[in-house]
Amino acid sequence: MTPSDADALLGPVLDDLPPEAAAQALAQVINRAAARLHALSRAQAAARKDQPDWPQWAQLQNAARALVLHASTCRDLAARLASRDS
């Protein structure tokens, strides 16, 4: 998947939303994607223990864990923006 493919997926979801709702939608997508990436990388790192590609999966798992934490903060902040306008 290329960046333009990702933009094509997001466009229909975001194009007609006001900025606060778009921020909330993006933050939700980021949070769920980060959680899935963390689960995938954790499972692959566990399955590949003692194999040559294990370090890459373990590094991805660590980065994805940090991403989950940041994405959760983004999701919460975007939800506050969206609720402010309700």
C-alpha positions as CSV (number, residue, x, y, z in Angstrom):
1,M,0.0,0.0,0.0
2,T,1.3,3.4,-0.9
3,P,0.6,6.7,0.8
4,S,-1.8,7.6,-2.0
5,D,-3.7,4.4,-1.5
6,A,-4.1,5.3,2.2
7,D,-5.3,8.8,1.2
8,A,-7.8,7.2,-1.1
9,L,-9.2,5.1,1.7
10,L,-9.4,8.0,4.1
11,G,-10.8,10.6,1.7
12,P,-14.4,9.3,1.6
13,V,-14.5,9.1,5.3
14,L,-13.2,12.6,6.0
15,D,-14.0,14.8,3.0
16,D,-17.4,16.0,4.3
17,L,-16.6,16.2,8.0
18,P,-16.0,19.4,9.9
19,P,-12.5,19.7,11.3
20,E,-13.3,18.5,14.8
21,A,-15.1,15.4,13.6
22,A,-12.3,14.7,11.1
23,A,-9.8,14.9,13.9
24,Q,-11.8,12.5,16.0
25,A,-12.2,10.1,13.1
26,L,-8.5,10.2,12.2
27,A,-7.6,9.7,15.9
28,Q,-9.9,6.7,16.1
29,V,-8.4,5.1,12.9
30,I,-4.9,5.8,14.2
31,N,-5.6,4.3,17.5
32,R,-7.1,1.1,16.1
33,A,-4.4,0.8,13.5
34,A,-1.7,1.2,16.1
35,A,-3.4,-1.5,18.3
36,R,-3.6,-3.9,15.4
37,L,0.0,-3.2,14.4
38,H,1.1,-3.9,18.0
39,A,-0.8,-7.2,18.2
40,L,0.6,-8.3,14.8
41,S,4.1,-7.4,15.7
42,R,3.9,-9.0,19.2
43,A,2.6,-12.2,17.7
44,Q,5.2,-12.3,15.0
45,A,8.0,-11.5,17.5
46,A,6.8,-14.4,19.7
47,A,6.6,-16.8,16.8
48,R,10.0,-15.9,15.5
49,K,12.0,-16.0,18.7
50,D,15.6,-17.2,18.0
51,Q,15.2,-16.6,14.2
52,P,17.2,-14.1,12.2
53,D,14.3,-11.7,11.6
54,W,13.2,-11.7,15.3
55,P,15.0,-8.4,16.1
56,Q,13.1,-6.5,13.5
57,W,9.8,-7.8,14.7
58,A,10.7,-7.0,18.3
59,Q,11.7,-3.5,17.4
60,L,8.5,-3.0,15.5
61,Q,6.6,-4.3,18.5
62,N,8.3,-1.8,20.8
63,A,7.7,1.1,18.4
64,A,4.0,0.1,18.0
65,R,3.6,-0.1,21.8
66,A,4.7,3.6,22.0
67,L,2.5,4.4,19.1
68,V,-0.5,2.9,20.9
69,L,0.2,5.2,23.9
70,H,0.5,8.3,21.7
71,A,-2.5,7.4,19.6
72,S,-4.6,7.0,22.7
73,T,-3.7,10.5,23.8
74,C,-4.6,11.8,20.4
75,R,-7.9,10.0,20.5
76,D,-8.8,11.4,23.9
77,L,-7.8,15.0,22.9
78,A,-9.7,14.8,19.6
79,A,-12.8,13.5,21.4
80,R,-12.6,16.5,23.7
81,L,-12.5,18.8,20.7
82,A,-15.5,17.1,19.1
83,S,-17.5,17.2,22.4
84,R,-16.8,20.9,22.8
85,D,-18.8,21.6,19.8
86,S,-21.8,19.4,20.7
